[in-house]
Amino acid sequence: MKNESQKKTITERLVKASGAKWLCLIIGIMVVFFYVRPIGLPVPISQTTKSFYDVIEALPENSVVGIQNVLTPTGYAEQKGQVIAIYTHLFVRPLKLVFFNVWVATSPPIVATAMELVPREVLQKRQYGKDYAIYGYVAGEERSMVAIGNNFWDAYPVDTAGTPTSSIPMMSGIRTAKDFAVIVHICAMFPSTDAAIRVWIQTFKVRVVMAVDSSNYMALMPYYPAIVPAILNGVRGGAEYEILIKRPGDSLAFTDAISGMAVILIGALFVGNVLFYQRKQVKT
Amino acid sequence: MSNETVRRTLPLVVTIVVALIMFLDYYTGAPVVVDFSRTITSWSVVIGLFGQLLGVVALISINARHLQKKTPKRWYFSIMMLATLFLFLAIGLATTASGAIYQLMYNNIVVPLESAMMGVLGFYFIIGGYKAFRGFSLDVAAFMLSLLAILLMLAPIATAIWPGFTDIGGWIQLVPNRAAQRGVLIGVSLGAIVLAFNTLLGRERGYLGG
């Protein structure tokens, strides 16, 4: 009588011998390899990303844009490229930018880091206090968004440097939600996207575009395009945006790694099924 | 005032009054109610901050207890937790979150650690996919095909081979996914309305501790 190991198929024995740790190693090497040496496969632009770009491009000069950040270190791993691309595009355009943070206290240091990664030549053309202002974190999740929309000055009496809002020149005309032409909601926290829709779109009637991670992207589909006119989808959306603003960056470098992961996953699914049916045959 | 009044009746009255004000603010827009609701919203931001402070106090208290009792396999983590907490707190207070030292610590400790945790998920997904998507029952096949469609839509290598993957993935996103998500949303929203009415009527007392 054959024992258990003899019943196993050749493929199964090969996979078992190599083990999951080798699969993990291959994935790791693949991701690092493609990040260091991207092949540069073409990335078609999706409609959701194109809409995002168009919304920002269509804003008249001196329009006020609120950048509502809900960034976490976990989500930033996926969103870094898109965050930098969005900030860069916003700074390139002649707009009044108000950066603020809600929902998670982890956001302000990430915004500060991302700001340092915006190309110097772009940032140097904009003047703090005249063209943009950066505010910290306000606790209270959805209620903080309501408070900001009701009275920005009350919610944020000072900016991150401690300068009173009343003495920041560009803030003189920005007091309530109606002063914002559009809110750019950047986040990887699902409840905050729903809250942003309830507060900014439904209550204050302000247009909102969103930049989210891939899992939130799917959850936002019911709102697209009627309620949320534009959405950026994780690394892929970031890569598409980098192409649109003609500044290749982190996301574009990662798209080849996504291709690598897709090939490995499809391979793993194929091997898994071959094993399954071979085993089934052995049993019968 | 009796203990029961303080613990249950008073919070219940506060909840009902606040909920009513918010309700009237949204549906009537009467200036007096709007002003009052805005004031309450500002208060709620302050209350939120106190909530966070309470969280920090609870965290310190729990870890200090572990340290005091020298809980096996735990106390050294508590030392690490408290040391990190106070270090970040001190530097954050001294230099603010935008300060150079705080940024340096945050970017080189917190961000890589949390990103690594997220990155590990990728490995689990692939190994999970290899183990779970075996055999072609209707459920597994539907799940696997939608997974493949989305994956191939996102992977430039696939769309470079055949641009049709974009359309297939897009259709999955915009039709079945959107329909299912909308169903879930409507269900959740109806549940939220029921919960809101129950809270308004004082029937929902779960937040008071049962």
Interface residues (C-beta under 8 A of the other chain):
Chain A: A20 L23 C24 I27 G28 V31 L41 P42 V43 P44 S46 T72 P73 T74 G75 Y76 A77 E78 A105 T106 P108 P109 I110 A112 T113 I134 G136 Y137 V138 A139 G140 E141 R143 S144 V146 A147 N150 N151 D154 A155 T160 A161 G162 T203 S214 M218 A219 M221 P222 N233 R236 T255 D256 I258 S259 M261 A262 V263 I264 L265 I266 A268 L269 V271 G272 N273 L275 F276 Y277
Chain B: Y26 R38 T41 S42 S44 V45 I47 G48 L49 G51 Q52 T96 A97 S98 Y102 Q103 Y106 N107 V110 V111 L113 E114 S115 M117 M118 G119 G122 F123 F125 I126 I127 G129 Y130 K131 F133 R134 G135 F136 M144 L148 L151 L152 L154 A155 P156 I157 A158 T159 A160 P163 T166 G170 Q173 L174 N177 R178 Q181 R182 L185
